[in-house]
Amino acid sequence: MKHTGFQKLFFSRTRRSTFIQYFLSYFVLFSVLLLGFYFILRNQVSEFYFEKLENEASAGLEQVAEVLNDDLASINHIQNAIGSNVELILFHHDNTPWNQYLAFQELDKYALGNRFIDSVVYLDKFQQTVLSTRRQVEYRDGIFYIYDEEDSVAFHMEEESQDAPYQLVYVSNGASDYLIYYPGGDTNSNYSVFFIINEQELAQIMKNALSEEIISMVLLAPPDNRVVTGANLSALEPYFAVSTDETEDSHGNSIDLDKTEEAKTSLKISLHVQSGLFGDFSMAALISNEVLLTQMNTAFRNTYLALLLLGIIGMCVVVLGMRYTFLPLHKLTKAIVKSPNFRQGYVDQLNQAFSDTMTENQSLRAKTNKYRLAMQKSILSSIVSGSQFDTGDDLHSIDRFFDMEPDNHIVALQMKSMKTALPSGEIVRFFNESLPGTDSCIILEAQGNTAVFLLNYTGTEEHKDEALHVLMDDLFAQNGYYSAVSNGSASPLDIPFLYENALLASNYWEQAPVVSYNEISPETDVQSTHSYPYEKLEKLASLLKNQDFKTADLQLQELFHLVDSASSRGSSLPDFFVRCVLIDVLTTIVNSMNQMNIKFKVYRDLYFETLYLCRSCPYHEAEQQIKANAEKFLDVFENELANKSITSSQIRQMIEEQYTSPDFSISNIADSFDVSVAYVSYLFKNETGENVSDYVWNLRLEKAKDLLLTTDMSVDNISVSVGYVSTSSFRRKFKQDTGLTPSQFRTKAAS
């Protein structure tokens, strides 16, 4: 019987002995290294997580402080309302029993309306009368006495209010204590108000902020860090500066901050103090690392022996996992990456491919917009070149009209000579010399004694229309030339609109030799047929982005109706208007398709054919073909999206399969279906009414609840099992939704 190499190794005693020796030597070395790794990691992780716990404690203190600050801010509003309360004003002028009863009822409404107020105390300075909603309060010799049965605590408001307005004050006589909020700084000499704070409500807020690690939280009063109120005060007894009897309440004891460093050195417990709150008050949180250390010891102990078995199982899992991870990634890379580079990782190659696609899309949009601008400039050049009449104009000056700078002020100007032929060339030279060096003037039309000019005026004057009007007045005074000036615009696409307004203004030459459209526009109700449809084009782009093709088709018909109306006028400038609108419609559709990652090669031939028709063919000849091509564009757009689109059920299925992975995100879905993140969000929200992130969290929350109720897994392990690497983030979000920490949820369910 022949044996394989492995069998020979197994059945050979010498080789088997050698194999065992090597195995044991490496196993011992591995075990020593693992133990060393355990102790080093335990120490490092303990320090790291203890620092993290301190940060969480600080965040918890800030949250409680913010709640207290918000509630105190609401008390400020109550104080303002008290000042304008009618019943209290009447009580000030007449403190009869009836008015006193009404005033008390009003104060009680304020106290009942705010959870943070234990009692409202109102002093009528004129009558020296005190109203208190819950506590018995007396006012003698400038001092308030707050009674608890037969015991009283003194509060000297005038001394406390000298420091700063809006302050907390802690008063105590050893047996009773009160936390008082005094909104000082009022200038009203008729009354004073202060509020006794509900310490039990504040303690409840602190109790809600406790967790397995944050075991106690208190509010400390100056100057000796005396405990005002808090949660789980018994845990703070080691930090009290003065020992108390077992029957004595923890309230009123002072905290010895020097003891905090002694406890911290053990890496088990620490008192985190945040000072400077509400004046000189402080808040302290007692945090414990003991739960973490216990969990770590248990985890490492259970993991140590399992690592050997896991190593073997891990190899099998790797081989099996490659079938479901590496091989699909390999196939996806071969399908997407044009020239695979096996020296580079597949993920990097895919990222590069997606990056190249985005760059290509941006380049295509830039080229499309460049074509659009070049076509519109070329159309205007063809109009101007037929109207120069040997003026010596440089057609390159047309470029200045397409700078699209906000300081551009393009106007159309019609001039007429009543006696002789109008010297158009001399007038152009006059404007070029009169206007700043970067400005330009070209002739749109010239015939006999009439001509229409186009000016690009970028002067620094605030009122450029007035400056042009003065210039036209000078021309009339010198040569007798009548002028009609249009309104101004920064966009060359408004040139037909400006041309039309200049002609409209020339109808008023009988009233004045120099007429501005801005002067006569209130007197005319003529509607322009060449106002550029910026809003309609933006609406078309928005409809295409939202894939509302039915409404987009109606918007497209409106634009064609506008083009048809303008083309019927038959002159060169309406033709410029028509062609610019057509090119912008084409550009809007193409850019929208590009944004949805539709390949340019799908509609390339249709694009160049339509661009040629819009640029070079008379509209009345190419009208039907242009409209038909526009409909084809919408059909291609809709069909391509239908072929590549995903459904919400597909998204939901992918989420339910992968939501427990810490690396899972909405970008994983978008990458898997080769669509944008925005499209995935839009599709899922549109069809389900729920955000992807909310849906994922609800799945994780239900999974976490199930593990808490049916297993004895630690909270940290459950956090990782549902996709959260940061346990603190998981705890915070769990409590935000359920009102309980994970541990409290498990305990409550068990009871």
C-alpha positions, 0 to 999 in steps of 0.5 A: 500500500502506497502512502501520500506524503502526509500519511508517510509523515503521520505513520513514520515514528521518527517524523511524527516525533519531530513534528510533535516537538516542533509543534509543541515548541511553537505552541509554547512560544505562541502561548507565552506570546499570547499571555504577554499580549494579554497583559499588555493589551489589558493594561493599554485597553483599560487605560484607553477605555477609562479615558473614554469613560471620563469623556462620556462622563464629561458628556453626560455632565454637559448634557445634564447642565444643558437641560438645567440651563434650558429649564432655568432659561424657561424660568426667565420667561416666567419671570418676565410674564410675572412682571406683566401679569394683571392679577399681580399688578392689581395685588400690588395696588390692592392687597385685599384677601380677594386680590391676594387669592387671585395673585396666589392662583396666578403664581401657582399656574406658573409653578405647576407649568414648569417641572423644575419649579418647587415654589415661586416666591413673590415679594411686594416691596411696597406692601412688604407682603410675600406670596409663596406657592408651596413653601411657607415663606416669611420676610423680615428685616430684608431676609426671607425665611423658608419654613419646613415644618418648624425649621427655617432657612434664611435667604438674604436676597440683596446680598446674593444679587450683588454678584450677578443676575441669573444665578443659583444660590444654595442655602442650608441650615444643616437640617434643611437646604434649598436650591434657589434660582434668583433672576437678579438684575431686575430694575423694578422697585415694586416687587422681587421674585425668586424660585425654589428649585425642585431638587427631586426633579434635578436628581431624576435627570441625573439618575436618567444619565447613569449607566453601568459605568457612570454610577453616581452624579451630583450637583456641588455648591460653592465654596466648599463643594457641598452636595446639593442633590444627585443620584446614588449619593451613597456611592460618594461616601468615600469622598465626603470630607466629614463623616456623617451618621448612618441616619443623616442624609447625604445632602449637605456633605462636602466632597473632598476632591483630594481623594479623587486621585487616590481612587483613580490610580487603581484604574477602578473608580474616579470622580470627574468634576466639571466646574464653572457651571451656573456661577461657581457651582460644579457637577461631579460624576463617579465613573467605574472601570470595574465592569469593563475589567471584569468583561475583559478578563472573562473575554480573554479567559474564554478566548485564550483556549478557543484561539487554537481551534479558531485558527483551524476553523478560520482557515476553512472560513477563509477558503469558504469566504473567498467563494462569496467575497473574493471571487465576486469582487474579482468578477466585478473588477474584471467587468468594470475595470478596463485594464486590471492591474493585479499589483493593485487591490481590487477595491482600489481599482474599483474606487479608481474606476468609479473616480474615473467615471465621475471625472468623465461625467464632469468632463462631459458636462464641462464640454457640453456647457462649452459647446453651448456657449460656443454655439450661442457666441457663434450665432451672435457673431453671424448676426453681427458680421452681416451688420458691420458695414466696414466699421472696422469692428473686431468680432472678437469683442463679442467674447466680452458679452459672454464673460458672464461677469456680474458687473456686465451691463449689456444694453441695446441702443437704437439711434436715428439721425433726422437730417442725414444718414447715420454714420454708424462706424463713427458712432461705434468708434465714439463709444469705444473711445468713451467707454472704459478699455474692457467695454465694447460696442457692436452694430446689430442693425444699420439702415439709412439714418437708423441703427441699433447698437449693442453696448457692454458697459462695465463702468464703475458707476453705481447708476450706469443707466444714468451715465449712459443717458448723460452720454446720449444727451451729449450726442444729441446736443452735438449731432442731433442724434435721437436715442432709445436705450433699453434696460440692462442685463448681465446675460447675453441671452437677454439681447433679443429682449433688450433689442425689443425694449429699445425699439419700444422706447423709440416710440416715445421720441416725440416726447423726448430725444433721449428715451430710456426703457426704464422711464417708459416701462410703467406706462406700457403694458406690452408683453415681451416675446423674447424674455429668456425662459430661465425659470422654465429651463430650471423647472425642466432640469428639476423635473428630469432630476426627479424623474417626472417625465410626464410633467417634464414633457409638458414643460418641454412643450411650453418651451417649444411653444415659446420658441414657435412664437418667437420664430414667427417674427422672422428677424435675426435677433428672434432667430438668436433667441430661438437657437439659444433656447433650443441649445439650452433645452438640449444642454439641460436634458444631456446634463440631467442624463449625465448626472444619472450616470447614463453613458454618453455613447447611448445618445451620442449620435442623437445629441450631435444630430440635434445640436447640428439642427439647432445650430445650423438649420433654419428653425422652420425647416428643422422644427419637426425633427428637433421636436421629434429628437427631443421626445426621443431624448426623453424616451431614451432617458426614461428607458435607460433609468428603467433598465438600470434602476433598482427597486426598494425591495432590492434595497431592503433585501440587501440591507437585511442581509448586511445591516449587522456588518460594521462596514455597511453603509448606504454607499455599499448599496449604491456601489453594488447597483452602480447608482448614486447615493442620492438616487438610492436615498430618493428611491427608498424614501419615495417608495417606503416613506422612510430614510435608509438610515432610520430603517437600518437602525430599527433593524439593529435595535430590534436585533439588539433587543432580541439578543438582550432578552434571549442571550447572556451576551454582554452589551459590548458583544451585542453592540458589535453583533448589530454593527456598532463598533463604538459601544458608547454610541450604541448605548446612547442611541439605544437609550435615546429611543427606548428611554433605558440603557441596554442593561436596564432594558434587560433587567426590566424585562427579566423582572 
